[in-house]
Amino acid sequence: MKRKSILAAIIIVAISLVGCAGNSKTGNNATGNPNTANNATGTMDGNNATGDPNSANNSTGAMDGNNATGNANSANNSTGTMHGNNPNGNANSANNSTGNTNNDITNSAGSINNALNYTAANFKDDVTNAGYSIKDSANTKKNYFSGNETDYLMGNDMVRVYEYNSPSDLQTDVNRISQNGLTISGTDANYSRKPYYYRKGNSLIMYEGNEPAYTDHFKTMYGNTLIP
């Protein structure tokens, strides 16, 4: 009878040991609890096979929180860069970029056209807005150049504005001016005092006076003279 009691005790102990075989002192388990420190499909740092996109690391993401599907708002993802870009892109951003580029090109083209289309009327407006007196001068054209001539009087000084269809036509005429500025090839121009020659857009401006206030204004508006 005593032997049977001892045998029974041994069997009970053995059964208890078998029941504990599935668990270790570290708390691991066969099915794996993603919340435990270690599990069958995860590592010590909490990774798990299916991957929790909110965890520090997962099977489809890197330590810095990247994930395979990619969160457009995350710092990095498989379809985006550190700047938050993603392959599909932000349609509004793409459209805005295109729109801004088109606007810049249009504005630049408009500015260029406005600069090239500087006319005699623009010259008169600029002088008037600067506070100087200017009036049209009739029957004084000399046609020293091939551009369309408009003459003005500023005080007693003559200003001739020649408008051209293209920069190349204007440059051809500029090349006809002598180095000292006193003569113009192909004409009877023969000045004793060199006129001031300026260029704005497709217009050639010729000032025949020597008033410092005017020349200072022209330098501000048009830069240095074409013939130093």
C-alpha positions as CSV (number, residue, x, y, z in Angstrom):
1,M,0.0,0.0,0.0
2,K,2.9,2.3,0.9
3,R,4.5,1.6,-2.5
4,K,1.3,2.5,-4.3
5,S,1.1,5.8,-2.6
6,I,4.7,6.6,-3.5
7,L,4.1,5.6,-7.1
8,A,1.1,7.8,-7.3
9,A,3.0,10.8,-6.0
10,I,5.8,10.2,-8.6
11,I,3.1,10.1,-11.4
12,I,1.5,13.4,-10.2
13,V,4.9,15.1,-10.1
14,A,5.7,13.9,-13.6
15,I,2.4,15.1,-15.0
16,S,3.1,18.5,-13.4
17,L,6.5,18.8,-15.0
18,V,5.0,17.9,-18.5
19,G,2.4,20.6,-18.1
20,C,5.0,23.3,-17.4
21,A,7.2,22.3,-20.4
22,G,5.5,24.8,-22.7
23,N,6.4,27.8,-20.6
24,S,9.8,29.0,-19.6
25,K,11.0,31.3,-16.9
26,T,11.1,34.2,-19.4
27,G,7.4,34.0,-20.1
28,N,7.6,32.9,-23.8
29,N,4.7,31.0,-25.2
30,A,4.1,28.9,-28.3
31,T,1.5,31.0,-30.0
32,G,3.3,34.2,-29.2
33,N,1.7,37.2,-27.5
34,P,2.7,40.4,-29.4
35,N,2.6,42.1,-26.1
36,T,5.1,39.8,-24.4
37,A,8.8,40.5,-24.4
38,N,9.5,37.5,-26.6
39,N,7.2,35.2,-28.6
40,A,7.5,32.6,-31.3
41,T,7.3,35.1,-34.1
42,G,8.9,38.1,-32.5
43,T,12.2,39.2,-31.1
44,M,13.2,40.6,-27.7
45,D,12.5,44.2,-28.7
46,G,8.8,43.6,-29.3
47,N,8.9,42.9,-33.1
48,N,6.2,40.5,-34.3
49,A,5.7,38.7,-37.6
50,T,2.7,40.5,-38.8
51,G,4.1,43.8,-37.8
52,D,2.4,46.5,-35.8
53,P,2.8,49.7,-37.7
54,N,2.9,51.5,-34.4
55,S,5.7,49.4,-33.0
56,A,9.3,50.5,-33.1
57,N,10.2,47.7,-35.5
58,N,8.1,45.3,-37.5
59,S,8.6,42.8,-40.3
60,T,7.7,45.3,-42.9
61,G,9.3,48.4,-41.4
62,A,12.6,49.7,-40.1
63,M,13.6,51.0,-36.7
64,D,12.6,54.6,-37.6
65,G,9.0,53.7,-38.0
66,N,8.9,53.0,-41.8
67,N,6.4,50.5,-43.0
68,A,5.9,48.6,-46.2
69,T,2.7,50.2,-47.3
70,G,4.0,53.7,-46.4
71,N,2.4,56.4,-44.5
72,A,2.5,59.6,-46.5
73,N,2.7,61.5,-43.3
74,S,5.6,59.5,-41.8
75,A,9.2,60.8,-42.0
76,N,10.1,57.9,-44.4
77,N,8.2,55.2,-46.1
78,S,8.7,52.7,-48.9
79,T,7.0,55.0,-51.3
80,G,8.3,58.3,-50.1
81,T,11.4,60.2,-49.1
82,M,12.5,61.8,-45.9
83,H,10.7,64.9,-47.0
84,G,7.4,63.1,-46.9
85,N,7.1,62.6,-50.6
86,N,5.2,59.6,-51.9
87,P,5.2,58.0,-55.4
88,N,1.7,59.0,-56.2
89,G,2.6,62.5,-55.2
90,N,0.3,65.2,-54.0
91,A,-1.9,66.1,-57.0
92,N,-2.3,69.6,-55.7
93,S,1.4,70.0,-55.2
94,A,2.2,68.7,-58.7
95,N,-0.5,70.9,-60.2
96,N,0.6,73.9,-58.2
97,S,4.2,73.4,-59.3
98,T,3.1,73.2,-62.9
99,G,0.8,76.2,-62.5
100,N,3.5,78.3,-60.8
101,T,6.0,77.4,-63.5
102,N,3.5,78.4,-66.2
103,N,2.8,81.6,-64.4
104,D,6.5,82.4,-64.1
105,I,7.1,81.8,-67.8
106,T,4.0,83.9,-68.7
107,N,5.1,86.7,-66.4
108,S,8.7,86.6,-67.7
109,A,7.5,86.6,-71.3
110,G,5.2,89.5,-70.5
111,S,8.0,91.5,-68.8
112,I,10.3,90.9,-71.8
113,N,7.6,92.0,-74.2
114,N,6.8,95.1,-72.2
115,A,10.5,96.0,-72.1
116,L,10.9,95.5,-75.8
117,N,7.8,97.5,-76.6
118,Y,9.1,100.7,-75.1
119,T,7.6,103.4,-77.3
120,A,7.9,107.2,-77.8
121,A,4.7,107.6,-75.8
122,N,6.3,105.6,-72.9
123,F,9.3,108.0,-73.1
124,K,7.0,111.0,-72.9
125,D,5.1,109.5,-69.9
126,D,8.3,108.8,-68.1
127,V,9.6,112.3,-68.5
128,T,6.2,113.8,-67.4
129,N,6.0,111.5,-64.4
130,A,9.5,112.6,-63.4
131,G,8.2,116.2,-63.2
132,Y,9.8,117.6,-66.4
133,S,8.1,119.6,-69.1
134,I,8.0,118.0,-72.5
135,K,6.0,118.7,-75.6
136,D,5.6,117.3,-79.1
137,S,7.8,118.9,-81.8
138,A,6.3,119.0,-85.3
139,N,8.1,119.2,-88.6
140,T,11.6,118.7,-87.1
141,K,12.3,115.1,-88.1
142,K,15.7,114.4,-89.5
143,N,15.4,110.6,-90.2
144,Y,18.9,110.0,-89.2
145,F,17.9,106.4,-88.5
146,S,15.6,103.9,-90.1
147,G,13.3,103.6,-87.0
148,N,10.0,105.5,-86.8
149,E,10.9,108.9,-85.5
150,T,9.0,111.0,-82.9
151,D,10.5,114.3,-81.8
152,Y,10.0,116.1,-78.5
153,L,11.1,119.4,-76.9
154,M,12.4,119.4,-73.3
155,G,12.8,123.1,-72.7
156,N,14.8,124.2,-75.7
157,D,16.5,120.9,-76.2
158,M,15.5,118.3,-78.9
159,V,14.9,114.6,-78.1
160,R,14.4,112.2,-81.0
161,V,13.0,108.7,-80.3
162,Y,13.3,106.0,-82.9
163,E,11.2,102.9,-82.6
164,Y,12.2,99.6,-84.3
165,N,10.5,96.3,-85.0
166,S,13.4,94.2,-83.7
167,P,16.6,94.6,-81.6
168,S,18.7,93.7,-84.6
169,D,17.3,96.5,-86.7
170,L,18.1,98.9,-83.8
171,Q,21.6,97.6,-83.5
172,T,22.3,98.0,-87.2
173,D,21.6,101.7,-86.8
174,V,23.6,102.0,-83.6
175,N,26.6,100.7,-85.6
176,R,26.3,103.6,-88.0
177,I,27.1,106.1,-85.3
178,S,30.7,107.3,-85.4
179,Q,33.0,106.5,-82.4
180,N,33.0,110.2,-81.3
181,G,29.2,110.3,-81.8
182,L,29.3,113.4,-84.0
183,T,28.3,111.9,-87.3
184,I,25.9,109.2,-88.5
185,S,26.9,107.1,-91.5
186,G,24.7,107.7,-94.5
187,T,23.3,111.1,-93.2
188,D,24.2,114.7,-93.2
189,A,24.4,114.7,-89.4
190,N,27.4,116.7,-88.3
191,Y,27.3,117.8,-84.7
192,S,29.8,120.1,-82.9
193,R,28.7,118.6,-79.6
194,K,28.0,114.9,-79.3
195,P,24.4,114.0,-78.7
196,Y,23.5,111.5,-75.9
197,Y,22.4,108.2,-77.3
198,Y,20.3,105.8,-75.1
199,R,18.6,102.5,-75.7
200,K,15.4,101.1,-74.1
201,G,13.8,98.0,-75.5
202,N,13.4,98.5,-79.2
203,S,13.8,102.3,-79.1
204,L,16.8,104.5,-79.7
205,I,16.7,107.8,-77.8
206,M,18.8,110.7,-79.0
207,Y,19.1,113.8,-76.8
208,E,20.7,116.8,-78.5
209,G,21.0,119.0,-75.4
210,N,23.3,119.2,-72.4
211,E,21.1,119.9,-69.4
212,P,22.5,118.0,-66.4
213,A,19.1,117.5,-64.9
214,Y,18.0,115.7,-68.0
215,T,21.1,113.7,-68.5
216,D,21.0,112.6,-64.9
217,H,17.4,111.5,-65.4
218,F,18.2,109.6,-68.6
219,K,21.1,107.8,-66.9
220,T,18.8,106.7,-64.1
221,M,16.2,105.5,-66.6
222,Y,18.3,104.1,-69.4
223,G,21.8,103.6,-68.0
224,N,25.0,104.9,-69.6
225,T,25.1,106.4,-73.1
226,L,25.7,104.0,-76.0
227,I,28.6,106.2,-77.2
228,P,30.8,107.1,-74.1
